[in-house]
Amino acid sequence: MKNPFTSIRLFYKETLTELKKASWPSKIELRDSTCVVLIATVILGSYVALIDFSLMNGVELLTSWVR
């Protein structure tokens, strides 16, 4: 039976090796990307809120006509 700790240690070592090969963004690139994501999130959230509000009012209007 294979020792599970040997497999875990091998996986950890290979993971560290691959992480050393990766190219990491600079602080400026990271800051700029974060700003883009935050702005896009605000825009998308505002759009969804507007559509939700519009549909809610439309449904209320239609149901008030039916009563």
N, C-alpha and C positions, 0 to 999 in steps of 0.2 A: 504494500500500500504506500502511495506517495505521500510525503509529508506536506500538509497544506501550507505550513509556514514557509516552506521553500518556494512554493508557487507565488505566495503573496510577496515575498522578498524580491523575486525575479520580476514580478509585475511592477513593483515600486521602482526598482532600478531602471527598467526599460522606460517607465513613464518619465522619470527625471531626465534620462538621456534625450527623449523626444522633446521635452520642454526646453532643454538647452538649445536644440536646433531651431526652435520656433523664432520668428521675428516678432518682437514686441513693439507696440507703438510708443512713440515718444510722448512726453507729457503734453505737448502742444497738440499732437494728433488726438490724443485721448480726450483732452478738453474740448476740442472742436467737434469730435464725434458725439460727445455727451450733449453738447449744446444742440446739435442737429436732432438727436433723438428726443430731447426734452421739448423742443419747439414742435416737432412733428406730432408728439403725443398730445400737446395742448391743442394743436389744430384739429387733429382727428377727434379728440374728445369734444371739442366745441361743435364740430360737425354732427357727431352722433347725438349730442344733447339737443341741437337745433332740430334735427329730423325727428327725434323722440317727442319733443315739445309740439312740433307741427302735427304729427300723427295723432297725438293725444287730443289736441284741440279739434282736429278734424273728426275723430271718432265721437267726441262729445257733442259736436255740432250735429252730426248725423243722428245720433241717438236722441237728441232733443227734438229733432224734427219728427221722429217716429212716435214719440209719446203723445 
